[in-house]
């Protein structure tokens, strides 16, 4: 996500390419509900990130 523009992430979400633990994210600006630590964020087919919270 660091190298992508906000508009590119919005286009990915509109096309179904932005996923959080395999579930498509339609609104990238929506707040995340529940536990975020350990979730997998996928941008398209080849970019995957594991989210980790630090204190």
Secondary structure by P-SEA (a helix, b strand, c coil): cccccaaaaaaaaaaccccccccccccccccccccccbbbbbccccbbbbbbbcc
